[in-house]
Amino acid sequence: MKKVLVALLAALLVLSCLAGCGNGGKKEEANGKTVKVGFIYLHDENSTYDRNFMEGAKAACKAQGVEFLEKTGIPETNACYEAALDLIDHGCNVIFADSFGHESFLAQAASENPDVQFCHATGTTAHTANIANLHNAFASIYEGRYLAGVAAGMKLNEMIESGAITAEGAKMGYVGAYTYAEVISGYTSFFLGARSVCPSVTMQVQFTGSWYDETLEKEAAQTLLNNGCVLISQHADSMGAPTACEEAGVPNVSYNGSTISACPNTFIVSSRINWQPYFEYMIQCVKDGKAIDTDWTGSIATGSVELTAVNDKAAAEGTQAKIDEVKAQLEKGEIHVFDCANFTVGGAAIDSYMADVDTDEAYTPDTEVVKDGYFHESEFRSAPYFDLAIDGIEQLNAAY
């Protein structure tokens, strides 16, 4: 009996070795790696931008069953670097920061801590920095803004048909934070979406010089309303613009989430990046010991670009059906947001454009991004680089 037991134990040891050796065993060991995620946010949940990240982070960490820590109100200064080090001290082995200006400080922390993964939204330098544990991520939100623009154009058509405005009076306003490619790409795609269904539309843009300033955003919206804009959208993070629209009874297309609870009479729809898919991907890579993409771009297909439910009280009849139709065309590649046949610059068509993709201090154009008749946004780098000033859009000011 003793000999049988010894033989069985020996067999079990052999099986254990087979299971624990080679690629299969390493994978199981990697899959069992404990992951703790640290998140660095520019503001807090009062910012629609940061709240959108927070919601995605909580959902992803819950789905993945991992612990996470948050740092809110971290400015784009050395405070970001210090926050990253503190998160490492608390056991985080993957850290994510959500604001463009966090990037250089995150890169410093990454270069000093090679065993920790650092991921960053809206950044531009990971693909050229040669820091193996530094990663950028974004999504093709220009497609979501285009769809939101379609909803805006539908509303303008309804206003024209009802006699509320003339075709020539179909002027939209846009509250932008900064005169950066990310904002320009966003408001241009929104405008092109609107013009695809309302050909007479024009648009004015007022910049605030801040990502989050409720007073400035409300003042910017009021400036646009005073200029005769009959519908307002935004790339800024407070409730300033939506509130101004609700008070004035002017239709509004928001960003990063529905404002229907505060603006039930004027909110039409909102586009947003859903960060949960990226966060889950990021966490799974760390669990599995796999490399995270240096420059990751989400899309409608990955569930990273979304629109909220349409508010039927404010939207034109048939808006959801039209959005669904255009979304299907985008997914199939039947239409392209920045189709060069649909816009001009200074009265001229565009058939070539060198964009600043590999960013340097001089922002030197380095990559041809027009081919097959359209501008290939977020394909050569995840962060937007469309910065053309197309006809039909007027910038009232600038803020860099």
C-alpha positions as CSV (number, residue, x, y, z in Angstrom):
1,M,0.0,0.0,0.0
2,K,2.9,2.3,0.9
3,K,4.5,1.7,-2.5
4,V,1.2,2.6,-4.3
5,L,1.0,5.9,-2.4
6,V,4.6,6.7,-3.2
7,A,3.9,6.0,-6.9
8,L,0.8,8.2,-6.8
9,L,2.7,11.0,-5.2
10,A,5.4,10.8,-7.8
11,A,2.9,10.9,-10.6
12,L,1.3,13.9,-9.1
13,L,4.6,15.7,-8.9
14,V,5.3,15.0,-12.6
15,L,1.8,16.3,-13.5
16,S,2.5,19.4,-11.4
17,C,5.8,20.0,-13.1
18,L,4.1,19.7,-16.5
19,A,1.4,22.1,-15.5
20,G,3.8,24.6,-14.0
21,C,6.6,24.5,-16.6
22,G,6.8,26.0,-20.1
23,N,4.5,28.7,-21.5
24,G,1.3,27.3,-20.0
25,G,2.7,27.5,-16.5
26,K,4.0,31.0,-17.0
27,K,0.6,32.1,-18.3
28,E,-1.2,30.8,-15.2
29,E,1.4,32.5,-13.0
30,A,0.9,35.8,-14.8
31,N,-2.9,35.4,-14.8
32,G,-2.6,35.2,-11.0
33,K,-0.7,38.5,-10.6
34,T,-2.2,40.9,-8.2
35,V,-3.2,44.2,-9.9
36,K,-3.8,47.4,-8.0
37,V,-4.7,50.5,-10.2
38,G,-4.0,54.1,-9.4
39,F,-6.0,56.9,-11.1
40,I,-4.9,60.5,-11.3
41,Y,-7.7,63.0,-12.1
42,L,-7.3,66.7,-13.0
43,H,-10.5,67.6,-11.2
44,D,-13.2,65.7,-9.3
45,E,-16.7,64.4,-10.0
46,N,-18.0,67.9,-10.5
47,S,-16.2,68.0,-13.8
48,T,-18.1,66.1,-16.5
49,Y,-14.8,65.1,-18.1
50,D,-13.3,63.6,-14.9
51,R,-16.5,62.1,-13.8
52,N,-16.7,60.2,-17.1
53,F,-13.3,58.6,-16.4
54,M,-14.2,57.9,-12.8
55,E,-17.4,56.0,-13.8
56,G,-15.4,53.9,-16.4
57,A,-12.7,53.2,-13.8
58,K,-15.1,52.0,-11.2
59,A,-16.9,49.8,-13.7
60,A,-13.7,48.3,-15.1
61,C,-12.1,47.6,-11.7
62,K,-15.3,46.0,-10.5
63,A,-15.6,43.8,-13.6
64,Q,-11.9,42.8,-13.3
65,G,-12.1,42.3,-9.5
66,V,-9.1,44.6,-8.7
67,E,-8.5,47.2,-6.1
68,F,-8.0,50.8,-7.1
69,L,-7.0,54.2,-5.6
70,E,-7.9,57.7,-6.8
71,K,-6.2,61.0,-6.7
72,T,-8.5,63.9,-7.5
73,G,-7.7,67.6,-8.1
74,I,-4.2,66.9,-9.4
75,P,-3.0,69.9,-11.5
76,E,-0.8,69.6,-14.5
77,T,2.3,70.3,-12.5
78,N,4.9,68.3,-10.5
79,A,2.0,67.4,-8.3
80,C,1.2,64.7,-10.9
81,Y,4.6,63.2,-10.5
82,E,4.3,63.2,-6.7
83,A,0.8,61.7,-6.9
84,A,2.2,58.9,-9.1
85,L,5.0,58.1,-6.6
86,D,2.5,58.1,-3.7
87,L,0.3,55.6,-5.6
88,I,3.4,53.4,-6.1
89,D,4.1,53.6,-2.4
90,H,0.6,52.3,-1.8
91,G,1.1,49.3,-4.0
92,C,-0.2,50.4,-7.4
93,N,1.4,48.6,-10.3
94,V,-0.5,50.3,-13.1
95,I,-1.3,54.1,-13.0
96,F,-3.5,56.1,-15.3
97,A,-3.7,59.9,-15.6
98,D,-6.5,61.7,-17.4
99,S,-5.3,65.1,-18.6
100,F,-3.0,66.2,-21.4
101,G,-0.7,68.2,-19.2
102,H,-0.1,65.3,-16.9
103,E,2.0,63.5,-19.6
104,S,5.5,64.8,-19.0
105,F,5.2,64.2,-15.2
106,L,3.9,60.7,-15.8
107,A,6.8,60.0,-18.3
108,Q,9.3,61.1,-15.6
109,A,7.7,58.6,-13.1
110,A,7.6,55.9,-15.7
111,S,11.3,56.2,-16.6
112,E,12.2,55.9,-12.9
113,N,9.9,53.0,-12.2
114,P,10.2,50.4,-15.0
115,D,8.2,47.8,-13.1
116,V,5.1,49.9,-13.0
117,Q,2.9,50.5,-16.1
118,F,1.8,54.1,-16.8
119,C,-1.1,54.9,-19.1
120,H,-2.4,58.3,-20.1
121,A,-5.3,59.8,-21.9
122,T,-5.0,62.3,-24.8
123,G,-1.2,62.2,-24.8
124,T,1.0,62.4,-27.9
125,T,4.5,61.3,-27.0
126,A,4.5,57.6,-25.9
127,H,5.1,56.3,-29.4
128,T,8.3,58.3,-29.7
129,A,9.5,58.5,-26.1
130,N,11.1,55.0,-26.0
131,I,9.9,54.4,-22.5
132,A,8.6,50.8,-22.6
133,N,6.1,51.2,-19.7
134,L,4.6,54.5,-20.9
135,H,1.3,54.3,-22.9
136,N,-1.1,56.7,-24.6
137,A,-4.8,56.0,-25.2
138,F,-7.7,57.9,-26.9
139,A,-10.7,57.0,-29.0
140,S,-12.3,58.1,-32.3
141,I,-14.6,60.5,-30.5
142,Y,-14.8,62.6,-33.7
143,E,-17.2,59.9,-34.9
144,G,-19.4,60.4,-31.8
145,R,-19.3,64.2,-32.2
146,Y,-20.2,63.8,-35.9
147,L,-23.3,61.8,-34.9
148,A,-24.2,64.4,-32.2
149,G,-23.8,67.0,-35.0
150,V,-26.3,65.0,-37.1
151,A,-28.8,65.3,-34.2
152,A,-28.1,69.1,-34.1
153,G,-28.7,69.4,-37.9
154,M,-32.0,67.6,-37.5
155,K,-33.0,70.1,-34.9
156,L,-32.0,73.0,-37.1
157,N,-34.1,71.6,-40.0
158,E,-37.1,71.3,-37.6
159,M,-36.6,74.9,-36.6
160,I,-36.4,76.0,-40.2
161,E,-39.5,74.0,-41.2
162,S,-41.5,75.5,-38.4
163,G,-40.5,79.0,-39.3
164,A,-38.6,79.6,-36.0
165,I,-35.5,80.5,-38.0
166,T,-34.6,80.9,-41.6
167,A,-32.1,78.6,-43.4
168,E,-29.6,81.5,-43.3
169,G,-30.2,81.8,-39.6
170,A,-29.1,78.3,-38.8
171,K,-26.0,79.4,-36.8
172,M,-24.6,77.2,-34.1
173,G,-22.3,78.2,-31.3
174,Y,-19.5,76.1,-29.7
175,V,-17.8,76.7,-26.4
176,G,-14.2,75.4,-26.6
177,A,-11.6,75.1,-23.9
178,Y,-8.4,75.6,-25.9
179,T,-7.4,76.1,-29.5
180,Y,-5.8,72.7,-29.6
181,A,-6.1,70.0,-32.3
182,E,-8.3,67.9,-29.9
183,V,-10.9,70.7,-29.6
184,I,-10.6,71.7,-33.3
185,S,-11.1,68.1,-34.4
186,G,-14.1,67.8,-32.1
187,Y,-16.0,70.9,-33.2
188,T,-15.2,70.4,-36.9
189,S,-16.6,66.9,-36.8
190,F,-19.7,68.2,-34.9
191,F,-20.1,70.9,-37.6
192,L,-19.7,68.5,-40.5
193,G,-22.3,66.1,-38.9
194,A,-24.7,69.0,-38.7
195,R,-24.0,70.2,-42.2
196,S,-24.6,66.7,-43.6
197,V,-28.3,67.1,-42.9
198,C,-28.6,71.0,-42.8
199,P,-26.4,72.4,-45.6
200,S,-26.9,76.1,-44.7
201,V,-25.5,75.8,-41.1
202,T,-22.6,77.9,-39.9
203,M,-20.9,78.0,-36.6
204,Q,-19.0,80.3,-34.2
205,V,-16.5,79.2,-31.6
206,Q,-15.7,81.0,-28.4
207,F,-12.7,79.7,-26.3
208,T,-12.4,80.0,-22.6
209,G,-8.8,79.1,-22.0
210,S,-9.7,76.6,-19.3
211,W,-10.9,73.0,-19.3
212,Y,-13.2,73.6,-16.4
213,D,-14.5,77.1,-15.4
214,E,-18.3,77.3,-15.1
215,T,-18.4,81.1,-15.1
216,L,-16.3,81.4,-18.2
217,E,-18.2,78.7,-20.0
218,K,-21.5,80.3,-19.2
219,E,-20.2,83.7,-20.3
220,A,-18.9,82.1,-23.6
221,A,-22.3,80.5,-24.2
222,Q,-24.0,83.8,-23.5
223,T,-21.7,85.6,-26.0
224,L,-22.7,83.1,-28.7
225,L,-26.4,83.4,-27.8
226,N,-26.1,87.2,-28.1
227,N,-24.5,86.7,-31.5
228,G,-27.6,84.9,-32.7
229,C,-26.6,81.3,-32.3
230,V,-29.7,79.1,-32.1
231,L,-28.0,75.9,-30.8
232,I,-25.0,75.4,-28.6
233,S,-22.5,72.6,-28.1
234,Q,-19.2,72.4,-26.2
235,H,-15.9,70.9,-25.5
236,A,-15.5,72.2,-21.9
237,D,-16.3,70.4,-18.7
238,S,-18.8,72.2,-16.6
239,M,-22.5,72.8,-16.7
240,G,-22.0,76.5,-17.6
241,A,-23.0,76.3,-21.3
242,P,-25.9,73.8,-20.8
243,T,-27.3,76.0,-18.0
244,A,-27.1,79.1,-20.1
245,C,-29.0,77.2,-22.8
246,E,-31.7,76.0,-20.5
247,E,-32.2,79.5,-19.1
248,A,-32.5,80.9,-22.6
249,G,-34.6,78.0,-24.0
250,V,-32.0,77.2,-26.7
251,P,-31.2,73.6,-27.8
252,N,-28.0,72.2,-26.4
253,V,-25.8,69.3,-27.3
254,S,-23.5,68.5,-24.4
255,Y,-20.4,66.3,-23.9
256,N,-19.4,63.5,-21.6
257,G,-22.8,62.6,-20.4
258,S,-26.5,63.6,-20.3
259,T,-27.5,66.9,-18.8
260,I,-31.2,66.0,-19.0
261,S,-31.8,66.2,-15.3
262,A,-30.6,69.9,-15.2
263,C,-31.7,70.8,-18.7
264,P,-34.9,68.8,-19.5
265,N,-36.2,71.3,-22.0
266,T,-33.1,71.9,-24.1
267,F,-30.7,68.9,-23.9
268,I,-30.7,66.9,-27.1
269,V,-27.9,64.3,-26.9
270,S,-24.4,63.9,-25.7
271,S,-21.3,62.0,-27.1
272,R,-18.6,60.6,-24.9
273,I,-15.7,58.2,-24.7
274,N,-16.5,55.2,-22.7
275,W,-13.2,54.4,-21.0
276,Q,-14.3,51.1,-19.4
277,P,-13.1,49.0,-22.4
278,Y,-9.6,50.5,-22.3
279,F,-9.3,50.2,-18.5
280,E,-10.3,46.5,-18.7
281,Y,-7.8,45.9,-21.5
282,M,-5.1,47.7,-19.5
283,I,-5.8,45.7,-16.4
284,Q,-6.0,42.4,-18.3
285,C,-2.6,43.1,-19.9
286,V,-1.0,43.6,-16.5
287,K,-2.7,40.4,-15.2
288,D,-1.4,38.4,-18.1
289,G,2.1,40.0,-18.2
290,K,1.4,41.2,-21.7
291,A,2.6,44.5,-23.2
292,I,0.0,47.3,-23.3
293,D,-0.3,49.0,-26.7
294,T,2.0,52.0,-26.8
295,D,-0.7,54.0,-28.6
296,W,-4.3,52.6,-28.3
297,T,-7.3,54.0,-30.2
298,G,-10.8,52.9,-29.3
299,S,-13.8,53.2,-31.6
300,I,-17.5,52.6,-32.0
301,A,-16.7,49.0,-32.7
302,T,-14.8,48.6,-29.4
303,G,-17.6,50.2,-27.4
304,S,-15.4,53.2,-26.7
305,V,-17.5,55.8,-28.5
306,E,-21.0,56.3,-27.4
307,L,-24.0,58.6,-27.5
308,T,-26.5,59.0,-24.7
309,A,-30.2,58.4,-25.2
310,V,-31.8,61.1,-27.3
311,N,-34.1,63.5,-25.3
312,D,-37.3,63.3,-27.4
313,K,-38.7,66.4,-25.6
314,A,-36.0,68.6,-27.2
315,A,-34.8,66.6,-30.3
316,A,-36.4,66.7,-33.7
317,E,-38.7,63.8,-34.7
318,G,-36.8,61.0,-36.3
319,T,-33.4,61.9,-34.7
320,Q,-32.6,58.5,-33.2
321,A,-33.4,56.7,-36.5
322,K,-31.1,59.1,-38.4
323,I,-28.3,58.6,-35.9
324,D,-28.7,54.8,-36.2
325,E,-28.5,55.1,-40.0
326,V,-25.4,57.2,-40.0
327,K,-23.7,55.2,-37.3
328,A,-24.1,52.0,-39.4
329,Q,-22.6,53.8,-42.4
330,L,-19.6,54.9,-40.2
331,E,-19.1,51.4,-38.9
332,K,-19.1,50.0,-42.5
333,G,-16.7,52.7,-43.7
334,E,-19.3,53.9,-46.2
335,I,-18.8,57.5,-45.0
336,H,-15.8,59.2,-43.4
337,V,-16.1,62.1,-41.0
338,F,-13.3,64.2,-42.6
339,D,-14.1,63.4,-46.3
340,C,-12.3,66.1,-48.1
341,A,-15.2,66.4,-50.6
342,N,-17.3,67.9,-47.8
343,F,-15.1,70.9,-46.7
344,T,-12.8,73.5,-48.0
345,V,-10.1,75.7,-46.4
346,G,-9.9,79.3,-47.6
347,G,-12.2,78.3,-50.5
348,A,-9.8,75.5,-51.7
349,A,-10.2,71.8,-51.6
350,I,-7.7,69.8,-49.6
351,D,-5.9,66.8,-51.2
352,S,-2.8,66.7,-49.1
353,Y,-1.9,67.7,-45.5
354,M,1.2,67.2,-43.4
355,A,0.2,66.8,-39.7
356,D,2.2,67.0,-36.6
357,V,2.0,63.4,-35.4
358,D,5.5,62.8,-34.0
359,T,5.3,65.9,-31.7
360,D,8.4,67.9,-31.1
361,E,8.9,71.2,-29.4
362,A,8.4,73.1,-32.6
363,Y,5.3,71.1,-33.5
364,T,6.8,70.3,-36.9
365,P,4.5,68.7,-39.5
366,D,5.8,65.3,-40.2
367,T,3.1,62.9,-41.5
368,E,0.9,62.9,-44.7
369,V,-2.6,62.2,-43.3
370,V,-4.8,62.7,-46.4
371,K,-5.2,59.7,-48.6
372,D,-8.1,58.0,-50.4
373,G,-9.9,61.3,-50.4
374,Y,-10.2,61.9,-46.6
375,F,-8.2,63.0,-43.6
376,H,-7.2,60.0,-41.5
377,E,-7.8,61.2,-38.0
378,S,-6.4,59.2,-35.0
379,E,-5.0,56.5,-37.2
380,F,-1.3,57.5,-37.1
381,R,-1.6,58.4,-33.4
382,S,-4.5,58.0,-31.0
383,A,-4.7,61.7,-29.9
384,P,-6.3,64.0,-32.5
385,Y,-4.2,66.0,-34.9
386,F,-6.8,67.5,-37.2
387,D,-6.2,71.3,-36.8
388,L,-7.5,72.8,-40.1
389,A,-9.7,75.9,-40.0
390,I,-12.4,74.9,-42.5
391,D,-14.8,77.3,-44.1
392,G,-18.1,77.8,-42.4
393,I,-16.6,77.9,-38.9
394,E,-15.6,81.2,-37.3
395,Q,-13.2,81.4,-34.3
396,L,-14.2,84.4,-32.3
397,N,-11.0,84.2,-30.2
398,A,-8.1,81.9,-29.5
399,A,-6.7,80.3,-26.3
400,Y,-3.5,78.3,-26.3
